């Protein structure tokens, strides 16, 4: 398992932030989105600043990654090629806080009947109290993340085949 990266995401990449959290990366996405404040915060907290803003990416003294792609899958692929998923499903997609596993009895009153019937492992965000379980939605998210990682690997194989 890869070590989780710590990101600060600018205002143009909110959907990417959510998916990086799903991949297990500590990802901050919150106002203010002022360039100077973003750069200062990234530097102060030792975060990698993800941006589509060329001028912001050129700032000295800040680790930045310029995101070239406009589509979410391309953005995810670009980031995950350098920072593979860490502990996917370990963070709240809203709050970015590490989830805590809880017994089914602690959340049964908050679950739809079919979830209570078919699932035995649950996690709760200690901040927003959102409940998570590994249902079909979780599986689809894992498949999407894996597709982005494999897509990068397939491109590398095609390039290598072309060079050989």
N, C-alpha and C positions, 0 to 999 in steps of 0.2 A: 504494500500500500504506500502510495506517495505521501510525502509530507504536505499538509495543507498550506497553500499560499495565503497571504493576507493582502487583500485588494481594497482599493478605494475607487469607486466607479463614478464617472461624471454623469451629468444629467441626461446625456444622449443614450445611455446604455442600461436603462432600468431593467429591461427584460433579461439582459445578459447577467445582471447582478443576481437575480432570482435563480437562474440556472446554475450559476457558480456556487451559490449556497447549496443547491441540490447536489452538486458534485462534492460537497464537503469543505469548500473553501470559505474562510472567514472573509466576508465581502460586505463592505459598508457602502450603502447607497442612501444618502439622505441630504437634504438641503443644509446649508447653502451650497449652490453649485458655482460660486464665484471662483474663477481660475486661481487667483492668489490664495484664497482660503483652502481650496483643494490641494494645491501644491504644498502649502504649509502643513496641513494635516497629514498628508502622505509622508512627508519628511519626518514630522514629529512622531508618528506612530509606526514608522518603518514599513509602510504599505507600498505596494506597487499600484501606481495610478493608471487605470485603464481609461482611455479616451479616444475619441475620433477627431479631436481638435489638434491639428498639426502644431500650432503655436504652443499649446499647453504641453504637448509631448516633447518639445525641444527645451523646456525649462531645465536649467542646470541644477544639480543637487537633488533631483527627484527621480526615483526609479519609475519610468513610465513604459507603457506598452501601447503603441498606437494601433488601434483596431481598424483594419482596412476594410473589412467586409461590412455590407449593409444588412444582410440577412442574419437572423439569429443563429442558424446552424453554422454558417460560415464564421461568425464571431466566436461561437463556442469552440469550434474546431481550432481556430487560431490560438485561443487561450489554452485549451486542453492539450495541444501538442507540446507546449512548454511546461505546463503545470497540470499533469494528469489528475483525474479525480482522486481525492484523498480518502475520505470516509463518507461516501455518498449516503445521503439520508440522515446525516448526523446533526444538521442545523435546521433551525426554523427558517422557512423560506420567507417569512414576514420580518422577523426580528433579528435574524442572524445569530441567535443564541444557541448554544449546544442543547440538544434535546435530552430529556431524562426519561429512561425507561420506567414504566409504572405497571403495577399489576392490573389485570382487566377490571377488577372490582373498583379501582380508583376512577375509572372513566366510563363504566358501563351505562350510566345515566345520560351520557352525552353522545352515545353511538346509535346509529340506525340499527334496527333489528338484524338485518343481514350481516352487518359487520360484527356484531356481538356473537352471532352464530358461527362465523367462519374464521375469525381471527383471534389469536391468543396473545400476541405481543403488541404493546402500545407504547408510544412515546408522547411526552407532553413538553411544550415549551414553557419553561418556568416564568417567562415574562408575560406572554400574551395568552397562555393556557390553551393554545390550539393543540388538538389531539392528532397524532399521526399513526398510521399503521401501513403495513406493506401489502396494500390491495392492488387492484389492477392499475390504478393511476400511478402508484409507485413503480410498478413494473414497466409501464410505458415510459416513465421518466428515465429509468435505468437503461432501457433500450435506446432512447434518444442519445443519452450521454455516450453509451458504448458505440453507437453509430458514428458520432462525431470523432471519437478516438480512432475507430477503425477506418473511417474515411481518410483521416490524415495518414494512417499507416499504408492504406492502399495507394494514395498519391505518391508516397515515398517509394513504394515498390515499383510503380509505373515509371517513375523518373529513373530509378536504378536500372530497370530493364532496358530503358532507352539508352542509357549510358554504356551498358555492357555490350 
